[in-house]
Amino acid sequence: MKLIPLLLLSLILFSCSKSNNDNSITPPNNNTPKDSLFAWKSVGSITSPDGISDIWFTSPSKGFAAVSDGYLYQSLDSGKTWTKIPNSFSSSTGGMSNLFFVDATYGFAQGTSQLQVTKDGGNT
């Protein structure tokens, strides 16, 4: 009966041990592609006193940003340009702080005292 816990412990320790074949991410070198994890670049910006609270992309090109100025912003070109979404102003202090999209159609924007919902991909 004591053999089963010992066998389980051995199995767990064996499965968690590190192998000699280390496939971890290595630092960049001359052969690192320009679009790798190590080559981040600025593509666009949103001017706001306290910056962006949250950002969420529903596709490679369409994204939304919750900004401390109280508005939501939308990008249709992978973040290169951002436009303020009309009527998205949050009267709560600090603007919107969190974004979450279930899919490309249904999304939520949360402020300190309100929740905004879109059922049409951010159009309304």
NORWOWO-V320533 format. One record per helix or strand of 3 or more residues. SS is the DSSP state (H for helix, E for strand). FROM is the first residue (numbers start at 1). LEN is the number of residues. Records with the same first field share a line. If there is no record, write none. Layout:
SS = FROM-LEN  FROM-LEN
//
This chain:
H = 2-15
E = 52-6  63-5  72-4  96-6  107-5  115-4
//
